[in-house]
Amino acid sequence: MSIDDCYHSVIKKLTDEDKIIPTSQKLSNLTKNYERVLYVYEILGSLNTFPNVLEVSKSVDLSTKYRNLGNKHYQQRDNYTALQYYNLSLLYAPPESEAYSLSIANRSAVLFTLKANKECIKDIELVFRLKFPEKLRNKLNNRKEMCQKHLPLKKVTQKQYENDQFIKFLTPGANNDSRYVCASVKLEVVFSKEMGRHVVAKEDIKVGEILAQEEPYFVLLLKSQYLLCCSYCLSRDLNLIPCHSCCFALFCSEQCKKKAWVDYHGVECSLMATLIHMEFTKLEWLGLRTVIRARNDHTDWKSLFQTIKKAEENADTEFRGHVKIDGKWIYDSKYYTSIHMLASNVEKRSVSDIFQKSVTAAVFLKLLEKTNFLKGDNEDNDEIIKCVAGMLLHHIMTSPTNMHGISSIKQNSMGNYVDDTSIASASYAFHSLINHSCAPNVVRFNKLGTGQMTLFALRPIKKGMQIFDNYGSHHAMENFTSRQSSLKFQYKFTCLCEACVNKWPMYFNLQPARRLPPHINSKKSLLRLNNIENLQKGDVKTACKLFEPLCDFAGLLEPYCPCLELADCQETLKQCLQIFGGLIPYFVDVEWSVIPEST
């Protein structure tokens, strides 16, 4: 049963019993989030609609099944698919079993084929520390010796030279603000009744400047990436190791494995099968993990209660979301206070929307009761339940308007890097303060294998101008009516950006700029077809060569906005940033079920 099935089942039963109207009326009269959740919790209990907790255990048979599928794809030279199946086999292998070591031994063969020599050696050395069939020793030793012969010499390679070249493009040129610690001193956060908290420029900013680099409160890896990334840090490590208990989390190191356990996985581990099977959205799961992480950031429930109390006392001051460190007010995603005080827009939500989100919160609360999470030492258990219930609903409401996706560009079957691939979602306190425009003047991007979010100036920004991000509705890709509708639905506002007010056309209706001066017109050569094709092939040399001239070109084209040349220039700049951040090679995602087929 999915969470949507659960919700619709509740609605049907309330409808059959003619209780929709009185339920809505009572819910609308409740003013506190915990009251809403506990009221809905009682309804779900009375209607017997709470889900059962699923159990999926380690299994030698299932590990063998997935290892055999990996062998099949390896024989077909489908290496990345084979790699995923071997990782899946490793997830299901009981610790200290022969199946565990065989999964790693077979994975080393794929790594050898991919010429990942260092990683292949690491897997082989791990196998030798485990229980494994002795007959494999000679084969593994031979493979290890061949890898050692091909390890790169310690010298500056062309690839390293290119990496050094573009690292400078991703390094902030200005110092960070002492208060908003991830942001440039060229930015400031201000408040207005119409705009809420938002970010403006304290001085002129050129295209290409790095305006913020922010680490998230945590990351939530998407299911499609479970077999490819570290669940904790997002590293695309080739030597992933599994959680010792569940069949759903891989980590790049014992350190990340331990950190995840302390931060949230120790609570989520036994619930993973249920959470995946019920198809909670990433936004709902972000709400759950925020609550778990917030509690585990504190020594006990009492200290969390105190943090929330202090945070809410500052709600209507300039220090909203701040913490005082060594006598200075700091706004930083690593502190729960900054995440807790992000806007939930509860006052703009309909009763039906609040009810649906309360159903999700009530189900989460029920699942948490199956763990030790809600237990305290000296705290009143009712206070803990009230706090968790309220936090769950609060963060389920803050997630849709404040959390950010992490993505990269993946190679398609034709060899071009043009397919956007979602990897994870995360909580960023500062980036969440930036308002939307359908013609933004900044763009966000991530370095592949990390959760760090970097903010890059896409258009010239004059002193006093507001910084505008794009929430997914861009004038070049979506018409006015559709943008207004989607933004109103998810973010609860009517967009009044320049593209909406002036009805800017979509990309295929954009016209070339008229009467460009010769010194600007000559720069159109930057956008010639062979440059675009090279960037689509992921060519680092082309990206390094074009980046700074494209930044200059974008600045010169700003007075002619909107025009076709500027749109193409901005998209080409974004392609350069994707190359700098890291690209994903072509492969087919492995489809797998939470509850595996019987073997």
C-alpha positions in Angstrom: 0.0 0.0 0.0 1.4 3.4 -1.0 0.9 6.6 1.0 -1.5 7.8 -1.8 -3.5 4.6 -1.4 -3.6 5.1 2.4 -4.8 8.7 1.9 -7.5 7.8 -0.6 -8.6 4.9 1.6 -9.1 7.4 4.5 -11.0 9.8 2.2 -13.3 7.0 0.9 -14.1 5.7 4.4 -14.8 9.2 5.7 -17.0 9.9 2.6 -18.9 6.6 3.1 -19.5 7.6 6.7 -20.5 11.1 5.7 -17.8 12.6 7.9 -15.8 14.7 5.3 -17.5 18.0 6.2 -17.3 17.7 10.1 -13.7 16.4 9.8 -12.7 19.4 7.6 -14.4 21.8 10.0 -12.7 20.5 13.0 -9.3 20.4 11.3 -9.7 24.0 10.1 -10.4 25.1 13.7 -7.1 23.6 15.0 -4.2 26.1 15.1 -1.2 24.0 16.1 0.5 21.5 13.8 0.7 18.8 16.5 -3.0 19.1 17.1 -3.7 18.6 13.4 -1.5 15.5 13.2 -2.8 13.9 16.4 -6.3 14.5 15.3 -5.7 12.8 12.0 -3.7 10.1 13.8 -6.9 9.3 15.8 -8.9 9.1 12.6 -6.4 6.7 10.9 -6.5 4.5 14.0 -10.3 4.4 14.2 -10.5 3.5 10.5 -7.7 0.9 10.8 -5.8 2.4 7.9 -2.2 2.4 9.3 0.2 0.4 7.3 2.2 -2.5 8.6 6.0 -2.3 8.8 7.6 -4.5 6.1 10.7 -6.6 6.7 13.3 -7.4 4.0 16.2 -9.4 5.3 19.6 -10.3 4.0 19.5 -13.5 1.9 22.2 -15.7 0.4 19.7 -16.9 -2.2 18.8 -13.4 -3.3 22.4 -12.3 -3.2 23.3 -15.2 -5.5 20.4 -14.3 -7.8 21.6 -10.7 -8.3 25.2 -11.8 -8.6 24.2 -14.1 -11.4 22.4 -11.3 -13.2 25.6 -9.2 -12.8 27.5 -12.1 -14.4 25.1 -12.1 -17.3 25.5 -8.4 -18.0 29.3 -8.6 -17.5 29.5 -11.3 -20.1 27.6 -9.0 -22.4 30.1 -6.2 -21.7 27.3 -4.2 -20.1 29.7 -3.1 -17.3 27.8 -0.4 -15.5 24.7 -2.6 -15.3 26.8 -5.4 -14.0 28.3 -3.1 -11.4 24.9 -2.2 -10.1 23.8 -5.9 -9.9 27.0 -6.7 -8.0 26.2 -3.9 -5.6 22.7 -5.2 -5.2 24.0 -8.6 -4.5 26.3 -7.1 -1.9 23.3 -5.4 -0.2 21.5 -8.7 0.1 24.5 -10.7 1.2 24.6 -11.5 4.9 27.7 -10.1 6.5 30.6 -12.5 6.8 29.0 -14.9 4.4 30.8 -16.3 1.3 28.2 -14.6 -0.8 29.4 -11.2 0.5 33.0 -11.8 -0.6 31.9 -13.2 -4.0 29.9 -10.1 -4.7 33.0 -8.0 -4.1 35.3 -10.4 -6.0 33.0 -10.2 -9.1 32.7 -6.5 -8.8 36.5 -6.3 -9.0 36.3 -7.9 -12.4 34.1 -5.1 -13.7 36.4 -2.5 -12.2 39.3 -4.2 -14.0 37.5 -4.0 -17.3 36.7 -0.3 -16.6 40.4 0.2 -16.0 39.7 1.4 -12.5 42.9 -0.2 -11.3 43.2 1.4 -7.9 39.6 0.6 -7.1 40.0 -3.0 -8.4 43.0 -3.5 -6.1 41.0 -2.1 -3.2 38.1 -4.7 -3.7 40.6 -7.6 -4.1 42.4 -6.7 -0.9 39.0 -6.5 0.9 38.1 -10.0 -0.4 41.3 -11.3 1.0 40.3 -10.1 4.5 37.0 -11.9 4.2 35.7 -15.5 4.0 36.1 -16.5 0.3 36.6 -19.6 -1.8 40.3 -20.4 -1.8 40.2 -21.4 -5.4 39.7 -17.7 -6.3 43.0 -16.6 -4.8 45.2 -17.1 -7.9 42.7 -15.4 -10.2 42.4 -12.4 -7.9 46.2 -12.2 -7.3 46.7 -12.2 -11.1 44.1 -9.5 -11.5 45.7 -7.4 -8.8 49.2 -7.8 -10.4 47.9 -6.6 -13.8 46.2 -3.6 -12.1 49.4 -2.7 -10.3 51.3 -2.6 -13.6 48.9 0.0 -15.0 48.7 2.3 -12.0 49.4 5.9 -13.2 52.8 7.4 -12.5 52.8 10.4 -10.1 53.0 13.2 -12.6 50.8 16.0 -13.8 48.6 14.5 -16.5 46.6 16.5 -19.1 43.4 15.7 -17.2 44.9 17.1 -14.0 46.0 20.2 -15.8 42.5 20.7 -17.2 41.1 20.2 -13.7 43.4 22.8 -12.3 42.4 25.2 -15.0 38.6 25.1 -14.3 38.9 24.8 -10.5 39.7 28.5 -10.5 36.3 29.2 -12.2 34.5 27.5 -9.2 36.4 29.4 -6.5 34.7 32.4 -4.9 36.5 35.6 -5.7 35.1 37.5 -2.7 35.3 36.8 1.1 32.3 35.3 2.8 29.9 37.2 5.0 30.5 36.9 8.7 26.9 36.3 9.4 25.5 34.4 6.4 28.7 32.3 6.4 28.2 30.5 3.1 27.5 33.7 1.1 29.7 36.4 -0.5 30.1 39.7 1.2 28.5 41.2 -1.9 25.1 39.9 -0.8 22.8 40.9 2.0 19.5 39.4 3.3 16.7 41.9 3.8 13.0 41.7 4.6 9.8 43.2 3.2 6.2 42.4 3.7 5.7 41.7 0.0 8.8 39.6 -0.6 9.6 38.2 2.8 13.2 37.4 3.5 15.2 37.8 0.3 18.7 38.5 -1.0 20.0 41.6 -2.7 23.3 42.8 -4.1 25.4 45.2 -1.9 27.5 46.0 -4.9 27.7 45.4 -8.7 28.2 41.7 -9.7 29.5 40.4 -13.0 28.4 37.3 -14.9 30.6 34.4 -13.7 31.0 35.4 -10.1 30.5 32.8 -7.4 28.0 34.2 -4.8 27.6 31.4 -2.4 28.8 27.8 -1.7 26.6 26.0 0.8 26.8 22.6 2.5 23.3 21.1 3.2 21.9 20.1 6.5 21.8 16.6 5.0 21.2 14.9 1.7 18.5 12.5 0.7 19.7 10.1 -2.1 17.0 9.1 -4.6 16.1 5.5 -5.0 17.4 5.4 -8.6 20.9 6.2 -7.3 21.0 3.7 -4.4 23.3 1.3 -6.3 25.6 4.1 -7.5 26.3 6.6 -4.7 27.2 6.8 -1.1 23.9 7.3 0.8 25.5 9.8 3.1 27.9 12.0 1.1 26.7 11.2 -2.5 30.3 10.1 -3.5 30.1 8.0 -6.7 32.7 5.6 -5.2 33.3 2.4 -7.0 34.0 0.5 -3.7 30.7 1.0 -1.9 30.0 -1.1 1.2 26.6 -2.0 2.5 24.7 -1.3 5.7 25.2 -4.2 8.0 21.4 -4.5 8.6 19.2 -3.2 5.8 19.3 -4.0 2.1 19.0 -0.4 0.9 22.0 1.8 1.9 25.5 1.7 0.5 28.4 3.8 1.7 31.8 4.9 0.4 33.5 4.3 3.8 33.1 3.1 7.3 33.2 6.7 8.4 30.2 7.7 6.2 28.4 4.5 7.4 28.9 5.5 11.0 27.9 9.1 10.5 24.7 8.1 8.7 23.8 5.8 11.5 24.3 8.5 14.1 22.6 11.2 12.1 19.5 9.3 10.8 20.0 5.8 9.5 19.9 4.2 13.0 16.2 5.2 13.1 15.4 4.8 9.4 17.2 1.4 8.9 14.4 -0.8 10.1 11.8 1.3 8.2 13.6 1.5 4.9 11.5 -1.2 3.2 8.3 0.3 4.3 9.3 3.9 3.3 10.3 2.8 -0.2 7.4 0.4 -0.7 4.9 3.1 0.3 6.4 5.4 -2.3 6.7 8.5 -0.1 7.9 11.4 -2.3 11.3 12.9 -1.7 9.6 15.9 -0.2 7.8 13.8 2.3 10.9 11.8 3.2 12.9 15.0 3.6 10.4 16.0 6.3 10.9 12.8 8.2 14.7 12.9 8.0 14.8 16.5 9.1 13.0 15.5 12.3 15.3 12.5 12.9 18.4 14.6 12.2 17.2 17.4 14.5 16.8 15.1 17.4 20.1 13.4 16.9 21.8 16.7 16.7 20.9 17.2 20.4 21.9 15.3 23.4 18.4 14.8 24.6 14.8 15.9 23.9 14.9 18.7 26.4 17.7 20.4 24.5 15.8 20.1 21.3 12.7 21.6 22.9 14.9 24.5 24.0 16.4 25.0 20.6 12.9 25.2 19.0 11.7 27.6 21.8 14.7 30.0 21.2 14.3 29.8 17.4 10.6 30.7 17.6 11.2 33.6 20.0 13.3 35.2 17.2 10.8 34.5 14.5 9.8 38.2 14.0 13.3 39.6 14.4 16.2 40.1 12.0 17.8 37.1 13.6 15.2 34.6 12.4 16.9 31.3 11.9 20.1 32.5 13.5 22.1 30.9 16.3 24.5 32.8 18.6 28.0 31.4 18.5 30.7 33.0 20.6 28.6 36.1 20.9 27.9 36.4 17.2 24.7 35.7 15.3 25.3 33.1 12.6 23.0 31.8 9.9 24.2 28.4 8.7 22.6 25.2 7.3 24.6 23.0 9.8 22.4 24.3 12.6 18.8 23.0 12.9 17.6 26.5 13.9 18.1 27.7 10.3 16.1 24.8 8.9 13.4 25.0 11.5 12.6 28.6 10.7 12.1 28.2 6.9 8.6 29.2 5.8 5.9 26.6 5.7 3.2 28.7 4.1 0.6 27.0 6.4 -1.6 30.1 6.3 -1.9 29.8 2.5 -2.8 26.1 2.4 -6.2 24.7 1.9 -7.8 22.4 4.5 -7.5 19.5 2.0 -3.8 20.1 1.6 -3.2 20.2 5.3 -5.3 17.1 5.8 -3.3 15.2 3.2 0.0 16.3 4.7 -1.3 15.4 8.2 -2.0 11.9 7.0 1.6 11.5 5.9 2.8 13.0 9.2 0.5 10.6 11.2 1.8 7.6 9.3 5.4 8.7 9.9 4.6 9.1 13.6 3.1 5.6 13.7 6.3 4.2 12.0 8.5 6.0 14.5 6.6 4.3 17.3 8.0 1.0 16.0 11.5 2.3 16.8 13.2 3.7 19.9 13.1 7.2 18.5 10.3 8.5 20.7 11.7 7.3 23.9 13.2 9.9 26.3 15.0 9.7 29.7 13.3 12.2 31.9 11.0 13.9 29.4 7.3 13.6 29.4 6.4 11.1 26.6 3.3 13.2 25.7 5.5 16.2 25.1 7.9 14.2 22.9 4.9 13.0 20.8 3.5 16.5 20.5 6.8 17.9 19.5 7.5 15.2 16.9 4.0 15.3 15.5 4.3 19.1 15.0 7.8 18.9 13.6 6.8 16.3 11.0 3.9 18.3 9.6 6.0 21.5 9.7 8.8 20.0 7.7 6.5 18.2 5.3 5.2 21.7 4.5 8.6 23.4 4.4 10.1 20.9 2.0 8.1 21.7 -1.2 9.1 25.3 -1.1 12.6 25.3 0.4 14.4 22.1 -0.4 16.6 21.8 -3.5 17.3 19.0 -6.0 20.8 17.8 -6.8 21.4 16.7 -10.4 24.0 16.2 -13.1 24.1 15.6 -16.8 24.2 12.0 -18.0 25.6 10.7 -21.3 23.0 9.3 -23.6 23.3 6.3 -25.9 24.6 8.6 -28.7 27.5 9.7 -26.5 26.2 13.2 -25.8 25.9 14.7 -22.3 22.4 16.2 -22.5 20.2 14.1 -20.2 19.5 15.8 -16.8 19.6 13.1 -14.0 18.3 13.7 -10.5 20.5 12.4 -7.8 19.3 13.7 -4.5 17.5 16.4 -2.6 18.8 18.4 0.3 18.1 21.2 2.8 19.9 24.5 2.2 19.0 27.4 4.5 20.6 30.2 2.6 19.6 29.2 -0.9 16.1 28.9 0.4 16.0 32.6 1.0 16.4 33.4 -2.7 13.2 34.3 -4.5 12.1 33.0 -7.9 12.1 34.6 -11.4 11.2 33.0 -14.7 14.2 34.9 -16.0 16.7 34.4 -13.2 20.0 36.2 -12.7 21.7 33.3 -10.9 21.9 29.6 -11.4 22.7 26.8 -8.9 24.9 23.8 -9.6 26.5 21.0 -7.7 29.9 19.2 -7.9 29.1 15.6 -8.8 29.6 13.3 -5.8 28.9 16.0 -3.2 26.0 17.9 -1.7 27.7 21.3 -2.0 25.5 23.9 -3.7 27.2 26.7 -5.6 25.4 29.9 -6.7 26.7 31.5 -9.9 25.8 34.9 -11.4 24.2 34.3 -14.8 23.4 37.9 -15.6 24.9 41.2 -14.5 23.4 42.3 -11.2 23.5 46.0 -10.1 23.9 47.2 -6.6 20.5 47.1 -4.8 19.0 44.5 -7.2 17.4 41.4 -5.9 19.0 38.0 -6.5 16.6 35.7 -8.4 16.8 31.9 -8.7 14.6 29.7 -10.9 12.4 27.2 -9.2 11.8 25.1 -12.3 9.4 27.3 -14.3 11.5 29.1 -16.9 10.1 31.5 -19.5 12.2 29.8 -22.3 10.8 26.3 -21.5 7.2 26.9 -20.3 4.4 29.3 -21.3 3.1 32.0 -19.0 -0.2 30.3 -18.1 1.6 27.0 -17.2 4.2 28.8 -15.1 1.7 30.8 -13.2 -0.3 27.7 -12.4 2.6 25.5 -11.3 4.2 28.2 -9.2 0.9 29.0 -7.5 0.2 25.3 -6.8 3.6 24.4 -5.2 5.0 27.7 -4.0 1.8 29.6 -3.1 2.6 32.8 -4.9 1.7 34.7 -8.1 4.9 35.4 -10.1 5.5 39.0 -11.0 8.9 38.7 -12.5 9.9 40.7 -15.6 9.3 37.7 -17.9 5.8 37.3 -16.6 4.9 41.0 -16.5 6.3 41.6 -20.0 5.1 38.3 -21.4 8.5 37.2 -22.6 8.3 34.5 -25.4 9.4 30.9 -25.1 12.7 29.9 -26.6 11.5 28.9 -30.0 9.7 32.2 -30.4 12.7 34.3 -29.3 14.1 36.7 -31.9 17.7 37.5 -32.6 19.0 40.8 -31.0 18.6 43.7 -33.4 21.4 46.2 -34.3 24.2 44.5 -32.3 27.4 46.6 -32.4 30.2 44.9 -34.3 32.3 44.2 -31.1 29.3 42.3 -29.7 28.2 40.7 -33.0 31.7 39.2 -33.5 31.3 37.2 -30.3 28.5 35.1 -31.8 31.3 32.8 -33.0 31.4 31.5 -29.5 28.1 29.8 -30.1 29.0 28.1 -33.4 27.9 24.5 -33.8 31.3 22.8 -33.4 31.7 24.4 -29.9 28.2 23.3 -28.9 28.9 19.8 -30.1 32.2 19.6 -28.3 30.5 20.7 -25.0 27.8 18.1 -25.5 30.5 15.5 -25.8 31.8 16.7 -22.4 35.0 18.2 -23.7 36.8 19.9 -20.8 39.2 21.8 -23.0 36.4 23.5 -24.9 34.6 24.4 -21.7 37.8 26.0 -20.2 38.4 27.9 -23.4 34.9 29.3 -23.7 33.9 30.0 -20.1 35.3 33.5 -19.5 34.5 34.8 -23.1 30.9 33.5 -22.6 30.7 35.4 -19.3 31.7 38.6 -21.0 29.3 37.9 -23.9 26.4 37.4 -21.6 27.2 40.7 -19.9 27.3 42.6 -23.2 24.0 41.0 -24.3 22.1 42.0 -21.2 20.7 45.3 -22.6 19.1 43.3 -25.5 17.3 40.8 -23.2 15.3 38.8 -24.1 16.9 37.6 -27.3 18.0 34.4 -28.9 21.7 35.0 -28.5 21.5 35.6 -24.8 19.4 32.5 -24.2 21.9 30.4 -26.2 24.8 32.0 -24.3 23.3 31.3 -20.9 22.6 27.7 -21.8 26.1 27.2 -23.1 27.5 28.7 -19.9 25.4 26.2 -17.9 26.8 23.3 -20.1 30.3 24.5 -19.1 29.4 24.5 -15.4 28.0 21.0 -15.8 31.3 19.8 -17.3 33.2 21.5 -14.4 31.0 19.9 -11.9 31.3 16.4 -13.3 29.4 14.2 -15.8 27.9 10.8 -15.6 28.7 8.1 -18.2 26.0 6.3 -20.0 24.4 3.3 -18.3 21.0 1.8 -17.8 19.5 2.1 -14.3 18.9 -1.3 -12.7 15.2 -1.8 -11.8 14.7 -3.6 -8.5 11.8 -4.2 -6.1 11.7 -3.5 -2.4 10.2 -7.0 -1.9 12.3 -9.2 -4.2 10.8 -11.9 -6.3 11.1 -15.4 -4.7 14.1 -17.3 -6.0 
